[in-house]
Amino acid sequence: MKSAADWLANAARVLALALVLALPFAGGYMFDRHVVGTALWALLCALPAAAACALGSERVREGLGRAAWPLAGFLAWMVVATVGSVYLHASLMSVLQIGSYVALIAVFASLFSDERWRRWAWIAIAAAGAIEGIIGLRDWTQTVIFQGDPSWRIFGTMYNPNVLASYLVLTIAAGAVVLAMAWRGTREQPDRPRLALIGAGFAVLIGCAALLLTASRAGLLGAMFGVIVFAAAAPTRIRARWLVIGALGLIVLMVLAPPLRNRIVSATTQSHSAVFRWYTWVGTAEMVQAKPVLGFGPGTWEHAHPQFARVGFTRMAHQTPLQVAAEAGLPALLLVLGGVTLIGRRLVRGLRSEGLPAVESAAGLAALAAIGLHNLADYTWYVPAVGLTLAAVAGLALAASRGEAATHRRHRLCWIGAAMLLVAAGAAGWGLRAQMLHAEGQAMLSRGRYQTAVPPLRRAAVLDPLDAEILGDLARAISASPLDGPQRAVPIRLQAATLNPLDAGNYLALAQLYAALGEEQSAIAAARRAVEVHPNFPRAYVVLAQLQESIGAEDKALETWRALEEVYESPVGQYQAIEDPTDISWAHAWYALGREAEREGDDDDAAQYYRRAAELTGQFARSRRNSEEILRELGTWDEAEVVEAERLEQQAERRLEQLEERDER
């Protein structure tokens, strides 16, 4: 029996090592399929570990210690908060993701007390970071050579440069541990080739160079804080002059790295990003105040926040502690902070050890400090590649700090844990299949193959009936059918709106379906509902005003256009998540208000409105056309949106020409 238990423990170790190697390529995005896929992998690592513990394997050691209680409490509270969630599917996905984080930290803390296995784990994390850094450096080099743009920010296989920065911080910490291991090996056997030392050094240097080219200001601040923590905690005496030399070298590198230099310079001339974040935090704080105990439901921030938003749309709060409190309440935030505090306390005690375990403990503290500071201004913890790698680093540091801890003897708890993991893994596998079918259907929709997209989307909806996004795409595919498509799509859209009642996009789609069926009042009611659930959604105002114009309600339409102009004049319109034009809705309002000003004889105001509309739509259309090839490859190209922008630009320019001709006469 014990041989089988030991075999399961080794299997869990191998799966865990494979996971940390694959994370940059499997978990660099926050799409549901990436979250479910990486969570399933983490649960499959934890399942044999729990079974090995239940069967009495000596290789499963005491791992999390006291930190297990607040972490388990945090996960349990997330489950409780799910009961009152505004969107159940998003909450279940979030619980699955957080559960995978907790499971993986437990795996590394419990199964990697053996130094040999721990060494391979550190090497795997550092190697994955080096590969990711090489990919980023390659992309930057190609951009400089072929486009002549040295200011381009790298993001490798990650969601954006900030996420890559967070990930690199963790792998650099792992590289520092590998470097210390190689240095010890060199001192113990001076005649051996220094290949390991050279390789570890290059891994750290590649990670640092790539980190600078991400130009992530918050990421760099987090990295600097992590370096300070590591230097203060590591069991080595670093002379002051080396710290000064290192600081000066970092400043030189910052000046030489064009992306970061440009970001630092731009920070002195504009505060766009900072102001946007500040308003987002204010809205999130209001969410916490509205539901301080259970929040709006794990994973529901992007759905609930529009009711409180002060600025334009963003998917995340750009501050993890606030987002945790808004989604699951203040008790959840206190529990996770309690867990991190106990982990940090254990790692501080691990600094008393001699040799490598103390270095590993220092690396764990540095990683927690760096990611913690970065997530005060960002959301990288929610990206699986970052969250799971952080769990691995913290778990390895805990395993090193506890040394040869006692073997688990709580067989009953292990059996219960194994059963829960089996159920969770089964649900994750089921959900992953649904998400893969959904991705298949989305790919067909992006190519205009609506009829062939219906079968995979139907199967996905059967597998995951709680996912409103799947139902929305299914309704979109069916609505294109010549055989009563809009009629058949309406009940599916209504079902999606029931599952996620705060999604304005569903109501706008309903409005368009009702309009196609000639039900004008139902269409207007649906558009009004979109404005109600998302008061700062420009497209909702456009659809509502156009529907009002279609039934001859010109006065009400004008009120809607003016309301949209007021939204633009507020921080919503002035501070967007991305400075480049991403929405032409404002141009619709300006064109309509320009026509009204022209009817009233105010040609100056009319010309100003037309000019603003033409400039915005022209910039948007040209930007999209220049990126058409890339957007098509990503499946996000929208030809109709670009054509609409070009048409509106032409109309606005034609009106301007008519005004100029009138003035000349």
Beta strands, then each sheet from edge to edge (+ up, - down):
end
